[in-house]
Amino acid sequence: MRSLLTFLTGLDEMYSARAALKDDQLSKRHPLFWLAHVGAHLGDSPVWLLVTVILWRRSNGNRQHKSSEGSHLLVGWILSFVGGLLGTMLVKQAVRRPRPGAGRFLYGGGADAHSFPSGHGVRCGVILTWVNMFWPGSGKLAPLLVLWIGWARVALNIHYIGDVVVGFLLGVGLSRLIRARALGYPDTEIKIKGLNG
């Protein structure tokens, strides 16, 4: 089992190094520099905290759905993000995989100094699982956003590909568990008028 893990880790590191931006592409004059930096920050916690505040205000503004299904969906959304954050920090402390890069301004110290799993990947899994319930029709754009964020984290040498993929799977799994078990929603699309505009 250990030899398989070593083999997979080697593959992950090799393909991640190939996917990372080259030195000439890290110039502020190169379009990939800006594309990667914007994408890397689209998955940041403050961005999705702001989205959550907007969703909360919209659901509170609609009295018809204030204490009904819309509020339960919002609670599930929040539980998924909080659970994802706590799970990510616990796994990072247990695994302690060093980040591929020498350290840039895109992450902090403590548990965040570790690479596995990607917290941005976890948030992407949460977003992709819930987003269509709040914004029907976003199913075509959300995967593109998730791919952009994941690519950017690898391109800037912040994460390995495996960190992002495993983080994404953790986010999806946790969100589906919360949606199906804790809140009793089947794994199907639910549309809430109060949150959908």
Stockholm file with secondary structure:
# STOCKHOLM 1.0

chainA/1-197         MRSLLTFLTGLDEMYSARAALKDDQLSKRHPLFWLAHVGAHLGDSPVWLLVTVILWRRSNGNRQHKSSEGSHLLVGWILSFVGGLLGTMLVKQAVRRPRPGAGRFLYGGGADAHSFPSGHGVRCGVILTWVNMFWPGSGKLAPLLVLWIGWARVALNIHYIGDVVVGFLLGVGLSRLIRARALGYPDTEIKIKGLNG
#=GR chainA/1-197 SS CHHHHHHHHHHHHHHHHHHSCCGGGGSTTSHHHHHHHHHHHHTCHHHHHHHHHHHHHHHHHCGGGTTSHHHHHHHHHHHHHHHHHHHHHHHHHHHCCBCSSSCCTTSCSGGGGBCSSCHHHHHHHHHHHHHHHHSTTTTTTHHHHHHHHHHHHHHTTSSCHHHHHHHHHHHHHHHHHIIIIISCCCSSCCCCHHHHC
#=GC SS_cons         CHHHHHHHHHHHHHHHHHHSCCGGGGSTTSHHHHHHHHHHHHTCHHHHHHHHHHHHHHHHHCGGGTTSHHHHHHHHHHHHHHHHHHHHHHHHHHHCCBCSSSCCTTSCSGGGGBCSSCHHHHHHHHHHHHHHHHSTTTTTTHHHHHHHHHHHHHHTTSSCHHHHHHHHHHHHHHHHHIIIIISCCCSSCCCCHHHHC
//
